[in-house]
Amino acid sequence: MNTKTEVKSPVSTESLNDLIIDSIQDIKGKNILKLDLRKLDDAPAEFFIICEGDSNTQVKAIADNIQARLKKEALTLPSHYEGQQNALWICLDYFHIVVHVFYRETRQFYQLEDLWSDAIFTEYDSL
């Protein structure tokens, strides 16, 4: 029997998605994608949000902004935060939403979007 411990946020998943996208755009994150994984069997989350920065400093700033805004505005902390030391790929796990903030070359190397190509993709403007 596989059970998950769920932390309830006072904010809906869609509202969290919108807040994450806005947090990325605040720091000028680029090539923002939301992957809806809800119709896929064995998906690790309901949504992946993927973006990139031009430097490891920007990658870290994007991830820090996401974490700070979700903590302040949605009273939500990630269950796991990985990759902040070298900031080539930072992963923030919010249970139903996993955010991947990449350095451009790292994103091209791993091609995460191709691994989940059956998902429903939504592209967002880079500001």
Stockholm file with secondary structure:
# STOCKHOLM 1.0

chainA/1-127         MNTKTEVKSPVSTESLNDLIIDSIQDIKGKNILKLDLRKLDDAPAEFFIICEGDSNTQVKAIADNIQARLKKEALTLPSHYEGQQNALWICLDYFHIVVHVFYRETRQFYQLEDLWSDAIFTEYDSL
#=GR chainA/1-127 SS CCCCCCCCCSSCHHHHHHHHHHHHHHTTCEEEEEEECTTSTTCSSSEEEEEEESSHHHHHHHHHHHHHHHHHHHCCCCSEEECTTTCSEEEEEETTEEEEEEEHHHHHHHCHHHHTTTSEEEEECCC
#=GC SS_cons         CCCCCCCCCSSCHHHHHHHHHHHHHHTTCEEEEEEECTTSTTCSSSEEEEEEESSHHHHHHHHHHHHHHHHHHHCCCCSEEECTTTCSEEEEEETTEEEEEEEHHHHHHHCHHHHTTTSEEEEECCC
//
